[in-house]
Amino acid sequence: MNNLISGKRTSGKRAPNAARSAWLSGPFIGFVRKEFFHIIRDKRTLFILLVMPIVQIIIFGFALTNEVKNSSIAVLDESKDEATAGLIQQIDASNYFTVKKTFSSVQEIEPEFKKGSIKMVMVFPRNFAEDLKHFNKAQVQLISDASDPNLANTMNAFATSIIMDYQNRINNDLKLPYTIKTEVRMLYNPQLKGAYSFVPGVMSMVLMLICTMMTAITIVKEKELGTMEIMLVSPLQPLKIVVAKAVPYLLLSVVNISTILLLSIYVLDVPIQGSLLLLVAESILFTLTSLSLGLLISTGTDSQQTAMFISLTGMFLPTVMLSGFMFPIENMPLPLQIISNIVPAKWFYFIVKSVMIKGVGIVSIWKETLILAGMTLFFLLLSIRKFKIRLA
Amino acid sequence: MRTLKFLLQKEFRQIFRDPAILRIIFIMPMMQLLFLPMAADYEMKNIKLTVVDHDHSSYSQQLVSKITASGYFKLNNYTASYETALEDIEHEKSDLILSIPRRFEKDLVKENESKVFMAVNAINGVKANLGGAYLNMIIQDFNREVRLKWVQFPRMNPEPAIEVTYSNWFNQLMNYKFFMVPGILVVLITMVGSFLATLNIVKEKEIGTIEQINVTPIKKHHFILGKLIPFWILGLAILTLGLVIARLFYGIIPAGYFYTIYVFAAVYLFSILGLGLLISNYTSNQQQAMLISFFMMMVFILLSGLYTSIDSMPGWARMITQLNPVTYFVEVMRMVVLKGSGLQDILPQILTVLAMGLFLNSWAIFSYHKRS
């Protein structure tokens, strides 16, 4: 693979090294060109491969947030006094909630929940302001549609903090003794933007998809159509044929890496804190890992549907589920936490997050880098071995 | 009718003779249904905490033990230097730093006011926000306890307090699996409906057998029905399998009626298969078809409200969700399974998806040509 990279860079010049010139000799370049034509002539596929990262970045960056924003809620206000009016206005003015409906009886709640038009109901009992003034104590009830427990939890927490804010404003005049004040600082992502955790995730997803699935499928396609036989009887070594198939996808991935990085900097405002060179180098390493995984899959399958099935269930889903960017790994049951260690994307996600957002250097991520390199080597050796067995 | 019968026979044989397809149909749903709900858990627990204690007083220790006893936080490190704590965050060993300054206890008792400092790893914004909020709540609680100890309050509470009570409907146990499993079922049915049907037709194109069908007197609508019906039946079979798994492994019994789910699924499969046909009409090989359906499915599934709430999305994304059949099925599934909604409640969704299906299928029939 090393030869492959250096070969790509020095192509055109006369290579001094004999071993290197073997890679650069006519037939190999010819095969690489053939693969390029395959990809470039299939306009629809090429379009999707290049547009996919853009669409993903935009969807993930803008549309997919776990934040609670503009949740539709309803109010059941039985006291209708200045205190409840003030509170409702506070809630409605916040980014989190929009008061959509006003109920006058408890019976109205369930049908609305069943229609799914509101997510939470705030219930104020009779004499809210009176109780607050005279007994220094009043009650609010939050009824939430907990079919989505996360949303319900978050809504409860946000509504409570708005209510507490309101209460503190009333209390402002009273100077209370023995107060602990808290000061919070958000590290790395002071505006709490979702893109900070999604960009590294999308990068691992796109690279995994393009490199693993596409390489596996293209090789298997040649097997299925019978053209693989034709190539195998050519004088070129089988290993070189396979490498020639991988080169175009490596280049395509480099294009995609640049697109993703440019989009995240200029569209999503996620800056690269660490070294760009290190980030790109690590991405290429991960691309190689995925490519070799694709090769491995292709050696073991002989129909496109099976190849797709394996790359999808075996590679893609674990990448999405177990790399930690969508679902926190520490919340998973222990067996899944252990399995997550063999998912290459998990390590890559950690690396990108560290370099891009925390801005650390190679010193902090050498362990993860080594793991990825080791995985690449392992997949490559295994697929070369399996490939030879098939040809024997 | 006879032609259709033979076509159906052919399709079913083809499907059941291909081990790869059978694997896709039966293993994939099992795997996803068994693993995904376990992995997809956003609940905040085990937030890793590093405490920097410069005070080492009895109050600072009380505060720390109150925090760890809450169940949300796991004390990862207890140190005296802020630098060490920052390193913990850098290496992902810790999500949150609580720094207690020197003279914390003294200031609190003598000056009536003291301060603690929190630093949160905010790369995951939501987690940071919630983690910070929980910690704040615990500290306020602790504050109240301290105050109670030092101040002789008069009979009546001098501090006006609004008490908030919560009640969570439809999912009292707040079990995330009850929410995720119905949604994942939708994804499975969608995958079977769109991927398999598309691939099936495109494969005939790639291998050339479609030419053979084209030269026979088989009518356009017979051919399309012959492709639609088997996958429609398979989709419903997957749904049944999924419901059985949901019941056996997760103990999920729909609050509503089963027939409501099946009525909607039947309509939904009709429209999603139409989409599959459409994709196959506009692609010429399997690789292309896979990539395009994968791309569309990804957008559809991500923008369906399965993982994140639609309300939080910006306007343009909400528009897309309304044109997306997956959104409606996810919504209906959750309504029927969790809230027990009936046919009347989901009528708008049924009509929308039916309209989509009619549109997609007419387009598919219109764009299918027997001449190549």
Boltz contact constraints between the chains, C-beta under 6 A:
constraints:
  - contact:
      token1: [A, 44]
      token2: [B, 288]
      max_distance: 6.0
  - contact:
      token1: [A, 45]
      token2: [B, 288]
      max_distance: 6.0
  - contact:
      token1: [A, 45]
      token2: [B, 291]
      max_distance: 6.0
  - contact:
      token1: [A, 48]
      token2: [B, 291]
      max_distance: 6.0
  - contact:
      token1: [A, 48]
      token2: [B, 295]
      max_distance: 6.0
  - contact:
      token1: [A, 52]
      token2: [B, 295]
      max_distance: 6.0
  - contact:
      token1: [A, 59]
      token2: [B, 302]
      max_distance: 6.0
  - contact:
      token1: [A, 62]
      token2: [B, 314]
      max_distance: 6.0
  - contact:
      token1: [A, 63]
      token2: [B, 313]
      max_distance: 6.0
  - contact:
      token1: [A, 63]
      token2: [B, 317]
      max_distance: 6.0
  - contact:
      token1: [A, 64]
      token2: [B, 308]
      max_distance: 6.0
  - contact:
      token1: [A, 65]
      token2: [B, 312]
      max_distance: 6.0
  - contact:
      token1: [A, 66]
      token2: [B, 126]
      max_distance: 6.0
  - contact:
      token1: [A, 66]
      token2: [B, 308]
      max_distance: 6.0
  - contact:
      token1: [A, 67]
      token2: [B, 126]
      max_distance: 6.0
  - contact:
      token1: [A, 67]
      token2: [B, 312]
      max_distance: 6.0
  - contact:
      token1: [A, 69]
      token2: [B, 312]
      max_distance: 6.0
  - contact:
      token1: [A, 70]
      token2: [B, 311]
      max_distance: 6.0
  - contact:
      token1: [A, 71]
      token2: [B, 311]
      max_distance: 6.0
  - contact:
      token1: [A, 114]
      token2: [B, 339]
      max_distance: 6.0
  - contact:
      token1: [A, 114]
      token2: [B, 341]
      max_distance: 6.0
  - contact:
      token1: [A, 114]
      token2: [B, 345]
      max_distance: 6.0
  - contact:
      token1: [A, 115]
      token2: [B, 345]
      max_distance: 6.0
  - contact:
      token1: [A, 116]
      token2: [B, 335]
      max_distance: 6.0
  - contact:
      token1: [A, 132]
      token2: [B, 160]
      max_distance: 6.0
  - contact:
      token1: [A, 136]
      token2: [B, 157]
      max_distance: 6.0
  - contact:
      token1: [A, 136]
      token2: [B, 160]
      max_distance: 6.0
  - contact:
      token1: [A, 137]
      token2: [B, 161]
      max_distance: 6.0
  - contact:
      token1: [A, 138]
      token2: [B, 162]
      max_distance: 6.0
  - contact:
      token1: [A, 139]
      token2: [B, 163]
      max_distance: 6.0
  - contact:
      token1: [A, 140]
      token2: [B, 162]
      max_distance: 6.0
  - contact:
      token1: [A, 140]
      token2: [B, 164]
      max_distance: 6.0
  - contact:
      token1: [A, 141]
      token2: [B, 165]
      max_distance: 6.0
  - contact:
      token1: [A, 142]
      token2: [B, 166]
      max_distance: 6.0
  - contact:
      token1: [A, 143]
      token2: [B, 167]
      max_distance: 6.0
  - contact:
      token1: [A, 144]
      token2: [B, 168]
      max_distance: 6.0
  - contact:
      token1: [A, 145]
      token2: [B, 169]
      max_distance: 6.0
  - contact:
      token1: [A, 146]
      token2: [B, 168]
      max_distance: 6.0
  - contact:
      token1: [A, 146]
      token2: [B, 169]
      max_distance: 6.0
  - contact:
      token1: [A, 146]
      token2: [B, 170]
      max_distance: 6.0
  - contact:
      token1: [A, 146]
      token2: [B, 171]
      max_distance: 6.0
  - contact:
      token1: [A, 146]
      token2: [B, 174]
      max_distance: 6.0
  - contact:
      token1: [A, 147]
      token2: [B, 170]
      max_distance: 6.0
  - contact:
      token1: [A, 147]
      token2: [B, 171]
      max_distance: 6.0
  - contact:
      token1: [A, 147]
      token2: [B, 179]
      max_distance: 6.0
  - contact:
      token1: [A, 147]
      token2: [B, 334]
      max_distance: 6.0
  - contact:
      token1: [A, 147]
      token2: [B, 338]
      max_distance: 6.0
  - contact:
      token1: [A, 148]
      token2: [B, 179]
      max_distance: 6.0
  - contact:
      token1: [A, 149]
      token2: [B, 171]
      max_distance: 6.0
  - contact:
      token1: [A, 149]
      token2: [B, 174]
      max_distance: 6.0
  - contact:
      token1: [A, 149]
      token2: [B, 176]
      max_distance: 6.0
  - contact:
      token1: [A, 150]
      token2: [B, 42]
      max_distance: 6.0
  - contact:
      token1: [A, 151]
      token2: [B, 309]
      max_distance: 6.0
  - contact:
      token1: [A, 152]
      token2: [B, 168]
      max_distance: 6.0
  - contact:
      token1: [A, 156]
      token2: [B, 166]
      max_distance: 6.0
  - contact:
      token1: [A, 157]
      token2: [B, 133]
      max_distance: 6.0
  - contact:
      token1: [A, 160]
      token2: [B, 164]
      max_distance: 6.0
  - contact:
      token1: [A, 163]
      token2: [B, 162]
      max_distance: 6.0
  - contact:
      token1: [A, 163]
      token2: [B, 164]
      max_distance: 6.0
  - contact:
      token1: [A, 167]
      token2: [B, 162]
      max_distance: 6.0
  - contact:
      token1: [A, 170]
      token2: [B, 160]
      max_distance: 6.0
  - contact:
      token1: [A, 177]
      token2: [B, 112]
      max_distance: 6.0
  - contact:
      token1: [A, 177]
      token2: [B, 151]
      max_distance: 6.0
  - contact:
      token1: [A, 178]
      token2: [B, 108]
      max_distance: 6.0
  - contact:
      token1: [A, 178]
      token2: [B, 112]
      max_distance: 6.0
  - contact:
      token1: [A, 178]
      token2: [B, 146]
      max_distance: 6.0
  - contact:
      token1: [A, 178]
      token2: [B, 147]
      max_distance: 6.0
  - contact:
      token1: [A, 178]
      token2: [B, 150]
      max_distance: 6.0
  - contact:
      token1: [A, 179]
      token2: [B, 113]
      max_distance: 6.0
  - contact:
      token1: [A, 180]
      token2: [B, 114]
      max_distance: 6.0
  - contact:
      token1: [A, 180]
      token2: [B, 139]
      max_distance: 6.0
  - contact:
      token1: [A, 180]
      token2: [B, 143]
      max_distance: 6.0
  - contact:
      token1: [A, 181]
      token2: [B, 115]
      max_distance: 6.0
  - contact:
      token1: [A, 182]
      token2: [B, 116]
      max_distance: 6.0
  - contact:
      token1: [A, 182]
      token2: [B, 136]
      max_distance: 6.0
  - contact:
      token1: [A, 182]
      token2: [B, 139]
      max_distance: 6.0
  - contact:
      token1: [A, 183]
      token2: [B, 117]
      max_distance: 6.0
  - contact:
      token1: [A, 184]
      token2: [B, 118]
      max_distance: 6.0
  - contact:
      token1: [A, 184]
      token2: [B, 132]
      max_distance: 6.0
  - contact:
      token1: [A, 185]
      token2: [B, 119]
      max_distance: 6.0
  - contact:
      token1: [A, 186]
      token2: [B, 120]
      max_distance: 6.0
  - contact:
      token1: [A, 186]
      token2: [B, 122]
      max_distance: 6.0
  - contact:
      token1: [A, 186]
      token2: [B, 128]
      max_distance: 6.0
  - contact:
      token1: [A, 187]
      token2: [B, 119]
      max_distance: 6.0
  - contact:
      token1: [A, 187]
      token2: [B, 121]
      max_distance: 6.0
  - contact:
      token1: [A, 187]
      token2: [B, 122]
      max_distance: 6.0
  - contact:
      token1: [A, 188]
      token2: [B, 122]
      max_distance: 6.0
  - contact:
      token1: [A, 188]
      token2: [B, 123]
      max_distance: 6.0
  - contact:
      token1: [A, 189]
      token2: [B, 122]
      max_distance: 6.0
  - contact:
      token1: [A, 189]
      token2: [B, 123]
      max_distance: 6.0
  - contact:
      token1: [A, 192]
      token2: [B, 122]
      max_distance: 6.0
  - contact:
      token1: [A, 192]
      token2: [B, 125]
      max_distance: 6.0
  - contact:
      token1: [A, 192]
      token2: [B, 129]
      max_distance: 6.0
  - contact:
      token1: [A, 194]
      token2: [B, 125]
      max_distance: 6.0
  - contact:
      token1: [A, 196]
      token2: [B, 123]
      max_distance: 6.0
  - contact:
      token1: [A, 197]
      token2: [B, 123]
      max_distance: 6.0
  - contact:
      token1: [A, 197]
      token2: [B, 124]
      max_distance: 6.0
  - contact:
      token1: [A, 217]
      token2: [B, 287]
      max_distance: 6.0
  - contact:
      token1: [A, 303]
      token2: [B, 20]
      max_distance: 6.0
  - contact:
      token1: [A, 304]
      token2: [B, 286]
      max_distance: 6.0
  - contact:
      token1: [A, 305]
      token2: [B, 20]
      max_distance: 6.0
  - contact:
      token1: [A, 306]
      token2: [B, 20]
      max_distance: 6.0
  - contact:
      token1: [A, 308]
      token2: [B, 290]
      max_distance: 6.0
  - contact:
      token1: [A, 309]
      token2: [B, 24]
      max_distance: 6.0
  - contact:
      token1: [A, 313]
      token2: [B, 28]
      max_distance: 6.0
  - contact:
      token1: [A, 321]
      token2: [B, 39]
      max_distance: 6.0
  - contact:
      token1: [A, 327]
      token2: [B, 39]
      max_distance: 6.0
  - contact:
      token1: [A, 327]
      token2: [B, 40]
      max_distance: 6.0
  - contact:
      token1: [A, 330]
      token2: [B, 46]
      max_distance: 6.0
  - contact:
      token1: [A, 331]
      token2: [B, 41]
      max_distance: 6.0
  - contact:
      token1: [A, 332]
      token2: [B, 39]
      max_distance: 6.0
  - contact:
      token1: [A, 333]
      token2: [B, 38]
      max_distance: 6.0
  - contact:
      token1: [A, 336]
      token2: [B, 39]
      max_distance: 6.0
  - contact:
      token1: [A, 357]
      token2: [B, 123]
      max_distance: 6.0
  - contact:
      token1: [A, 358]
      token2: [B, 90]
      max_distance: 6.0
